[in-house]
Every structure is written in structure tokens, then in C-alpha cells.
Amino acid sequence: MKFITHFIITPLLIFISWLPFRVLYLISDLFYYLLYYVIKYRRKVVRKNLELSKVAKSTKDLISIEKKFYRHLADVFFEMFKFYSISPKEMKRRFYIENPEIFYELEKKNKSVMFMTSHYGGFEWFLSINYHVPQLPFAVYTPLSNKSLESLIKKFRLRHGSKLISRYEAGSYIKKQIKENKLFLYGMAADQSAQIRSITYWKEFLGVKVPVFTGSERIAKQHDIPVVFGKVVKIKRGHYKVVVDLISEFPNEYKDYQITDIYIKKLEKQIREIPEYYYWTHNRFKHKDKAPKN
């Protein structure tokens, strides 16, 4: 696998990366038809998620959202490869923060940032946020078991200044940054389906009761880190902006789970406004039948 990754897959993806966007999107259009009509990639999961969330007004509307989602999914897949070759200037033109002053005001107060976002729009583009904030950004992720693929993905994702930190090392990394008095931006897509544990917090998400992650809130409170929400807006293909909303500069002023509730409410509003940009392939509601009755 290491040989195939190094000598076949990597050169192929680098070649794709250097293709002009207009060519890339022609390939993406073909890939959409393959995903949706031929492979039918996770079609049952997507349909189930859309039906449970009730984001569609009718069956016709549901199918329209479904198809638009798969077109977007194909675009995001190929856009990710462009990160390897795209220049910083072009990256900043295609992905920017509408109101970055929030981060600079917090920097003046010597504050790091807990950045809560989701698997919506072009979330992979957040790995270029280094160009727009004064804090050192790092994103938490789950490492792949295949080390060759892990190395390849990092090669493409880390070309624009952000860091990827394993979820198993995030706690120690934060403590190290604080000890060294360094300002950081902790990026977390906190909308995945959490594992069921005795301490799990259950909350309605898009009308379905599910376990939700509370790690961002807990870390923010533990280290007194301001919390912001990043709303991704897709302007057009390959162009995104982020509207930042300060949830709280002083997280310990909030009751337990209140910050998480605010995040979920903002995310729900974003999804209901334009549902096709949410990542419906993830099995968000797989634990719904295990929700506590009270």
C-alpha cells in the first residue's frame, strides 16, 4: 500500500491539483453522476437523514436537496486537492472571514479562541484560516489507521499554515500552548454523532434527540477560552466566506451545556436555511432509538 500511495496515488492527486478550476469542476460534474446514479454512495443514509430532519417541504423538494448535496459533495472532494497547488493569494480570495476583527480584539486581550463549526459548506477550507487570524490555528481530527494515507492527506491539508492535532493529543497540546503563553485557535467540527457514555448529553438536533459533543464547551470553561461560532456561506463554486458570531467571551458565566445548546441552535438555523450544504452522508441519527425517555 505504501508503494501504491507514494508512486501512483500521490502523483495522480498532485496532477489533479494543478488542473484549472474550470477543468476540475467538469470532472466534478461527472463524478456527481457516478456518485449519485451509479455507485449510489450512501444514498439510503442521506435519504433517511433528510426525512428525519424534515428540512424538505415535499418529496420533490427532498430529492432536489439530495441531488444538490451530492453535487456539492463532489465539488468539495476535488476542491480539497487544490490546496496543494493553490497560492496563498488565491486561497485568500476564495476563502475569507467577513468579520475577522473579533479575533484581533481577543488577541489584544491576550485570549485564545474556541472555534466551533460543523461539517457544512467548504469546511475543509478552514485549514487556511491561518491567513485571517492572529492566533495559531489547529484542528482536532481522528488519525487514520493507514499511515500512508494519513501522510498523504496531511500533505494536501497542511499547505496553508494550520495544524492538525490528533484528538488523543489535543488536551496536552492545549496545556502546552497555555504554559508557553501562546495564543491559539482551537477548531472543532462538533456536530458528529457522539459515542454513548453515561455522561453523554442528549439534545434535539433537527428534531431528533441525539447524543452531542460537549468537549468544546468543557475545554473552553476549563481554560477560560472565548467561544465563537463560524457560519460558512458558499458564495459560488470554490468561493466561501465565514461569518463569525461570538457566543461568549467568558464561558464560565454560562450554565453547563448552555454554550452547546447555543451552538446547536445556530447550526440548525444555518442548515434549515440552505440544507444542501450540510454533510448528510454522516449517520448523525444512528443513536436516536437509544435516547433516554425523560
C-alpha positions as a Markdown table, in Angstrom:
| # | Residue | x | y | z |
|---|---|---|---|---|
| 1 | Met | 0.0 | 0.0 | 0.0 |
| 2 | Lys | 2.9 | 2.4 | 0.8 |
| 3 | Phe | 4.3 | 1.8 | -2.7 |
| 4 | Ile | 0.9 | 2.5 | -4.4 |
| 5 | Thr | 0.3 | 5.6 | -2.3 |
| 6 | His | 3.8 | 7.0 | -3.0 |
| 7 | Phe | 4.3 | 6.2 | -6.6 |
| 8 | Ile | 0.7 | 6.1 | -8.1 |
| 9 | Ile | -1.9 | 7.9 | -5.9 |
| 10 | Thr | 0.3 | 10.9 | -4.8 |
| 11 | Pro | 1.5 | 11.8 | -8.3 |
| 12 | Leu | -2.1 | 11.4 | -9.6 |
| 13 | Leu | -3.6 | 13.7 | -7.0 |
| 14 | Ile | -0.8 | 16.3 | -7.5 |
| 15 | Phe | -1.6 | 16.3 | -11.2 |
| 16 | Ile | -5.3 | 16.8 | -10.4 |
| 17 | Ser | -4.3 | 19.6 | -8.0 |
| 18 | Trp | -2.6 | 21.6 | -10.8 |
| 19 | Leu | -5.7 | 21.4 | -13.1 |
| 20 | Pro | -7.6 | 24.7 | -13.6 |
| 21 | Phe | -10.7 | 25.0 | -11.5 |
| 22 | Arg | -12.9 | 25.0 | -14.6 |
| 23 | Val | -11.5 | 21.6 | -15.6 |
| 24 | Leu | -11.8 | 20.4 | -12.1 |
| 25 | Tyr | -15.5 | 21.2 | -12.0 |
| 26 | Leu | -16.1 | 19.4 | -15.3 |
| 27 | Ile | -14.6 | 16.3 | -13.6 |
| 28 | Ser | -16.7 | 17.0 | -10.5 |
| 29 | Asp | -19.9 | 17.1 | -12.6 |
| 30 | Leu | -19.0 | 13.6 | -14.0 |
| 31 | Phe | -18.1 | 12.4 | -10.5 |
| 32 | Tyr | -21.5 | 13.6 | -9.2 |
| 33 | Tyr | -23.4 | 11.4 | -11.7 |
| 34 | Leu | -21.1 | 8.5 | -10.8 |
| 35 | Leu | -21.7 | 9.0 | -7.0 |
| 36 | Tyr | -25.4 | 9.6 | -7.2 |
| 37 | Tyr | -26.7 | 7.4 | -10.1 |
| 38 | Val | -24.2 | 4.6 | -10.5 |
| 39 | Ile | -22.5 | 3.9 | -7.1 |
| 40 | Lys | -25.4 | 5.4 | -5.2 |
| 41 | Tyr | -22.9 | 6.3 | -2.4 |
| 42 | Arg | -24.7 | 6.3 | 1.0 |
| 43 | Arg | -28.0 | 7.2 | -0.7 |
| 44 | Lys | -30.0 | 5.3 | 1.9 |
| 45 | Val | -28.3 | 7.2 | 4.8 |
| 46 | Val | -28.7 | 10.6 | 3.1 |
| 47 | Arg | -32.4 | 9.9 | 2.3 |
| 48 | Lys | -33.0 | 8.7 | 5.9 |
| 49 | Asn | -31.3 | 11.8 | 7.4 |
| 50 | Leu | -33.2 | 14.2 | 5.2 |
| 51 | Glu | -36.5 | 12.5 | 6.1 |
| 52 | Leu | -35.8 | 12.5 | 9.8 |
| 53 | Ser | -34.7 | 16.1 | 9.9 |
| 54 | Lys | -37.7 | 17.3 | 7.9 |
| 55 | Val | -35.7 | 20.0 | 6.1 |
| 56 | Ala | -37.7 | 19.4 | 2.9 |
| 57 | Lys | -41.2 | 20.7 | 2.3 |
| 58 | Ser | -42.2 | 17.9 | 0.0 |
| 59 | Thr | -40.9 | 14.7 | -1.6 |
| 60 | Lys | -39.9 | 16.7 | -4.7 |
| 61 | Asp | -38.1 | 19.2 | -2.6 |
| 62 | Leu | -36.3 | 16.4 | -0.7 |
| 63 | Ile | -35.0 | 14.9 | -3.9 |
| 64 | Ser | -33.9 | 18.4 | -5.1 |
| 65 | Ile | -31.9 | 18.9 | -1.9 |
| 66 | Glu | -30.4 | 15.4 | -2.2 |
| 67 | Lys | -29.1 | 16.0 | -5.7 |
| 68 | Lys | -27.8 | 19.5 | -4.8 |
| 69 | Phe | -26.0 | 17.9 | -1.8 |
| 70 | Tyr | -24.2 | 15.3 | -4.0 |
| 71 | Arg | -23.1 | 18.0 | -6.5 |
| 72 | His | -21.7 | 20.0 | -3.6 |
| 73 | Leu | -20.1 | 16.8 | -2.1 |
| 74 | Ala | -18.3 | 16.2 | -5.4 |
| 75 | Asp | -17.1 | 19.8 | -5.6 |
| 76 | Val | -15.7 | 19.7 | -2.1 |
| 77 | Phe | -13.9 | 16.4 | -2.8 |
| 78 | Phe | -12.0 | 17.9 | -5.7 |
| 79 | Glu | -11.5 | 21.3 | -4.1 |
| 80 | Met | -9.5 | 19.7 | -1.4 |
| 81 | Phe | -6.9 | 18.6 | -3.9 |
| 82 | Lys | -6.4 | 22.2 | -5.0 |
| 83 | Phe | -5.0 | 23.0 | -1.5 |
| 84 | Tyr | -1.7 | 21.5 | -2.6 |
| 85 | Ser | -1.1 | 23.9 | -5.5 |
| 86 | Ile | -3.2 | 27.0 | -4.9 |
| 87 | Ser | -1.3 | 30.1 | -3.9 |
| 88 | Pro | -1.9 | 32.0 | -0.7 |
| 89 | Lys | -3.2 | 35.0 | -2.6 |
| 90 | Glu | -5.7 | 32.8 | -4.5 |
| 91 | Met | -6.7 | 31.0 | -1.3 |
| 92 | Lys | -7.4 | 34.2 | 0.5 |
| 93 | Arg | -9.5 | 35.4 | -2.4 |
| 94 | Arg | -11.6 | 32.3 | -2.4 |
| 95 | Phe | -12.0 | 31.8 | 1.3 |
| 96 | Tyr | -12.2 | 34.7 | 3.8 |
| 97 | Ile | -13.6 | 35.8 | 7.1 |
| 98 | Glu | -16.2 | 38.6 | 6.8 |
| 99 | Asn | -15.6 | 40.0 | 10.3 |
| 100 | Pro | -12.0 | 39.0 | 11.4 |
| 101 | Glu | -11.9 | 41.9 | 13.9 |
| 102 | Ile | -13.4 | 39.6 | 16.5 |
| 103 | Phe | -10.2 | 37.6 | 16.6 |
| 104 | Tyr | -7.9 | 40.7 | 16.7 |
| 105 | Glu | -9.9 | 42.2 | 19.6 |
| 106 | Leu | -9.5 | 39.0 | 21.5 |
| 107 | Glu | -5.8 | 39.0 | 20.7 |
| 108 | Lys | -5.4 | 42.4 | 22.3 |
| 109 | Lys | -6.8 | 40.9 | 25.5 |
| 110 | Asn | -4.3 | 38.1 | 25.2 |
| 111 | Lys | -7.0 | 35.5 | 24.6 |
| 112 | Ser | -7.1 | 32.3 | 22.6 |
| 113 | Val | -10.3 | 31.2 | 20.8 |
| 114 | Met | -12.5 | 28.1 | 20.8 |
| 115 | Phe | -13.8 | 28.0 | 17.2 |
| 116 | Met | -17.0 | 25.9 | 16.9 |
| 117 | Thr | -18.0 | 25.0 | 13.4 |
| 118 | Ser | -19.6 | 22.0 | 11.6 |
| 119 | His | -19.4 | 19.8 | 8.6 |
| 120 | Tyr | -21.2 | 22.4 | 6.4 |
| 121 | Gly | -20.2 | 24.0 | 3.2 |
| 122 | Gly | -16.5 | 24.1 | 2.5 |
| 123 | Phe | -15.3 | 23.2 | 6.0 |
| 124 | Glu | -12.0 | 21.8 | 4.7 |
| 125 | Trp | -11.2 | 25.4 | 3.6 |
| 126 | Phe | -10.9 | 26.3 | 7.3 |
| 127 | Leu | -7.4 | 24.9 | 7.1 |
| 128 | Ser | -6.4 | 28.2 | 5.5 |
| 129 | Ile | -7.8 | 30.3 | 8.4 |
| 130 | Asn | -4.2 | 31.0 | 9.4 |
| 131 | Tyr | -4.2 | 33.8 | 6.8 |
| 132 | His | -7.1 | 35.6 | 8.6 |
| 133 | Val | -6.5 | 35.3 | 12.4 |
| 134 | Pro | -3.6 | 36.3 | 14.7 |
| 135 | Gln | -3.9 | 33.1 | 16.9 |
| 136 | Leu | -2.2 | 29.9 | 15.8 |
| 137 | Pro | -4.9 | 27.7 | 14.4 |
| 138 | Phe | -5.1 | 23.9 | 14.9 |
| 139 | Ala | -7.9 | 21.5 | 14.1 |
| 140 | Val | -8.7 | 18.3 | 16.0 |
| 141 | Tyr | -9.0 | 15.2 | 13.9 |
| 142 | Thr | -9.1 | 11.4 | 14.3 |
| 143 | Pro | -6.0 | 9.8 | 12.8 |
| 144 | Leu | -6.3 | 7.1 | 10.1 |
| 145 | Ser | -5.1 | 3.6 | 10.8 |
| 146 | Asn | -3.4 | 3.6 | 7.4 |
| 147 | Lys | -0.3 | 5.6 | 7.9 |
| 148 | Ser | 0.4 | 6.0 | 4.2 |
| 149 | Leu | -3.0 | 7.6 | 3.5 |
| 150 | Glu | -2.6 | 9.6 | 6.7 |
| 151 | Ser | 0.6 | 11.1 | 5.4 |
| 152 | Leu | -0.9 | 11.8 | 2.0 |
| 153 | Ile | -3.9 | 13.6 | 3.4 |
| 154 | Lys | -1.8 | 15.8 | 5.6 |
| 155 | Lys | 0.4 | 16.7 | 2.6 |
| 156 | Phe | -2.6 | 18.2 | 1.0 |
| 157 | Arg | -4.3 | 19.7 | 4.0 |
| 158 | Leu | -1.4 | 21.4 | 5.7 |
| 159 | Arg | -0.1 | 23.6 | 2.9 |
| 160 | His | -1.6 | 26.8 | 4.3 |
| 161 | Gly | -0.4 | 27.2 | 7.9 |
| 162 | Ser | -2.9 | 25.4 | 10.1 |
| 163 | Lys | -2.0 | 22.4 | 12.2 |
| 164 | Leu | -3.8 | 19.1 | 12.6 |
| 165 | Ile | -3.7 | 17.6 | 16.1 |
| 166 | Ser | -4.9 | 14.1 | 17.0 |
| 167 | Arg | -7.9 | 14.1 | 19.3 |
| 168 | Tyr | -5.8 | 11.9 | 21.5 |
| 169 | Glu | -3.2 | 14.6 | 21.9 |
| 170 | Ala | -5.4 | 17.7 | 21.9 |
| 171 | Gly | -5.6 | 18.1 | 25.7 |
| 172 | Ser | -1.8 | 18.0 | 26.2 |
| 173 | Tyr | -1.3 | 20.3 | 23.2 |
| 174 | Ile | -3.6 | 23.0 | 24.7 |
| 175 | Lys | -1.9 | 22.8 | 28.1 |
| 176 | Lys | 1.5 | 23.2 | 26.4 |
| 177 | Gln | 0.3 | 26.3 | 24.5 |
| 178 | Ile | -1.1 | 27.8 | 27.6 |
| 179 | Lys | 2.0 | 27.0 | 29.6 |
| 180 | Glu | 4.1 | 28.7 | 27.0 |
| 181 | Asn | 1.7 | 31.7 | 26.9 |
| 182 | Lys | 0.9 | 31.2 | 23.2 |
| 183 | Leu | -2.4 | 32.2 | 21.7 |
| 184 | Phe | -4.2 | 29.5 | 19.7 |
| 185 | Leu | -7.4 | 28.9 | 17.8 |
| 186 | Tyr | -8.9 | 25.5 | 18.6 |
| 187 | Gly | -11.1 | 24.4 | 15.7 |
| 188 | Met | -13.7 | 21.8 | 16.3 |
| 189 | Ala | -16.5 | 20.5 | 14.0 |
| 190 | Ala | -18.7 | 19.5 | 16.9 |
| 191 | Asp | -21.7 | 18.1 | 15.0 |
| 192 | Gln | -20.7 | 14.4 | 14.7 |
| 193 | Ser | -22.7 | 11.6 | 16.4 |
| 194 | Ala | -21.0 | 11.3 | 19.8 |
| 195 | Gln | -20.3 | 7.9 | 21.4 |
| 196 | Ile | -22.8 | 6.9 | 24.1 |
| 197 | Arg | -21.4 | 7.1 | 27.5 |
| 198 | Ser | -23.0 | 7.6 | 30.9 |
| 199 | Ile | -22.0 | 11.3 | 30.8 |
| 200 | Thr | -23.4 | 11.9 | 27.3 |
| 201 | Tyr | -25.6 | 14.9 | 26.9 |
| 202 | Trp | -28.7 | 14.3 | 24.8 |
| 203 | Lys | -30.3 | 17.1 | 22.9 |
| 204 | Glu | -32.7 | 17.5 | 20.0 |
| 205 | Phe | -30.9 | 18.2 | 16.8 |
| 206 | Leu | -33.0 | 18.9 | 13.7 |
| 207 | Gly | -36.0 | 17.5 | 15.6 |
| 208 | Val | -34.2 | 14.2 | 16.6 |
| 209 | Lys | -32.9 | 13.5 | 20.1 |
| 210 | Val | -29.2 | 12.5 | 19.8 |
| 211 | Pro | -26.0 | 12.5 | 22.0 |
| 212 | Val | -23.9 | 15.6 | 21.2 |
| 213 | Phe | -20.3 | 16.5 | 21.8 |
| 214 | Thr | -19.7 | 18.8 | 24.8 |
| 215 | Gly | -15.9 | 18.8 | 24.6 |
| 216 | Ser | -15.6 | 22.3 | 23.1 |
| 217 | Glu | -17.6 | 23.8 | 25.9 |
| 218 | Arg | -15.8 | 21.8 | 28.6 |
| 219 | Ile | -12.3 | 22.8 | 27.4 |
| 220 | Ala | -13.4 | 26.4 | 27.0 |
| 221 | Lys | -14.6 | 26.5 | 30.6 |
| 222 | Gln | -11.6 | 24.7 | 31.9 |
| 223 | His | -9.2 | 27.2 | 30.4 |
| 224 | Asp | -11.5 | 30.3 | 30.2 |
| 225 | Ile | -11.3 | 30.4 | 26.4 |
| 226 | Pro | -13.8 | 32.6 | 24.5 |
| 227 | Val | -16.1 | 30.7 | 22.2 |
| 228 | Val | -17.2 | 31.7 | 18.7 |
| 229 | Phe | -19.4 | 30.1 | 16.0 |
| 230 | Gly | -18.3 | 30.1 | 12.4 |
| 231 | Lys | -21.1 | 30.2 | 9.8 |
| 232 | Val | -19.9 | 29.1 | 6.4 |
| 233 | Val | -21.5 | 30.8 | 3.4 |
| 234 | Lys | -21.0 | 29.3 | 0.0 |
| 235 | Ile | -20.9 | 32.2 | -2.4 |
| 236 | Lys | -20.4 | 30.0 | -5.5 |
| 237 | Arg | -18.3 | 27.1 | -6.6 |
| 238 | Gly | -14.9 | 27.4 | -4.9 |
| 239 | His | -15.7 | 30.6 | -3.1 |
| 240 | Tyr | -16.7 | 30.7 | 0.6 |
| 241 | Lys | -16.9 | 33.2 | 3.4 |
| 242 | Val | -17.2 | 32.8 | 7.1 |
| 243 | Val | -19.4 | 35.0 | 9.3 |
| 244 | Val | -18.2 | 34.8 | 12.9 |
| 245 | Asp | -20.5 | 35.1 | 15.9 |
| 246 | Leu | -19.1 | 35.5 | 19.4 |
| 247 | Ile | -21.0 | 33.1 | 21.6 |
| 248 | Ser | -19.2 | 34.1 | 24.8 |
| 249 | Glu | -16.0 | 35.8 | 25.8 |
| 250 | Phe | -16.5 | 34.4 | 29.4 |
| 251 | Pro | -17.7 | 30.8 | 29.1 |
| 252 | Asn | -17.8 | 30.2 | 32.8 |
| 253 | Glu | -20.7 | 32.7 | 33.1 |
| 254 | Tyr | -22.9 | 30.1 | 31.4 |
| 255 | Lys | -24.6 | 27.0 | 32.9 |
| 256 | Asp | -23.5 | 23.6 | 31.9 |
| 257 | Tyr | -24.5 | 22.7 | 28.3 |
| 258 | Gln | -25.8 | 26.2 | 27.6 |
| 259 | Ile | -23.0 | 27.0 | 25.2 |
| 260 | Thr | -23.5 | 23.7 | 23.4 |
| 261 | Asp | -27.2 | 24.5 | 23.2 |
| 262 | Ile | -26.5 | 27.9 | 21.6 |
| 263 | Tyr | -24.1 | 26.2 | 19.1 |
| 264 | Ile | -26.7 | 23.6 | 18.1 |
| 265 | Lys | -29.4 | 26.3 | 17.7 |
| 266 | Lys | -27.2 | 28.4 | 15.4 |
| 267 | Leu | -26.2 | 25.3 | 13.4 |
| 268 | Glu | -29.8 | 24.2 | 13.0 |
| 269 | Lys | -30.7 | 27.6 | 11.7 |
| 270 | Gln | -27.9 | 27.5 | 9.1 |
| 271 | Ile | -28.9 | 24.0 | 7.9 |
| 272 | Arg | -32.6 | 24.8 | 7.6 |
| 273 | Glu | -31.8 | 28.0 | 5.6 |
| 274 | Ile | -29.7 | 26.1 | 2.9 |
| 275 | Pro | -29.8 | 22.3 | 3.7 |
| 276 | Glu | -27.9 | 21.0 | 0.6 |
| 277 | Tyr | -24.5 | 22.1 | 2.0 |
| 278 | Tyr | -24.7 | 20.0 | 5.1 |
| 279 | Tyr | -22.9 | 16.7 | 5.1 |
| 280 | Trp | -25.8 | 14.3 | 5.1 |
| 281 | Thr | -23.7 | 11.2 | 4.4 |
| 282 | His | -22.7 | 11.1 | 8.1 |
| 283 | Asn | -25.0 | 8.9 | 10.1 |
| 284 | Arg | -26.0 | 11.6 | 12.5 |
| 285 | Phe | -29.0 | 9.9 | 14.0 |
| 286 | Lys | -27.8 | 6.4 | 14.5 |
| 287 | His | -28.3 | 6.5 | 18.3 |
| 288 | Lys | -31.8 | 8.1 | 18.2 |
| 289 | Asp | -33.5 | 4.9 | 19.4 |
| 290 | Lys | -31.2 | 4.8 | 22.5 |
| 291 | Ala | -32.2 | 8.3 | 23.8 |
| 292 | Pro | -33.4 | 8.4 | 27.4 |
| 293 | Lys | -37.1 | 8.6 | 27.8 |
| 294 | Asn | -37.2 | 11.5 | 30.2 |
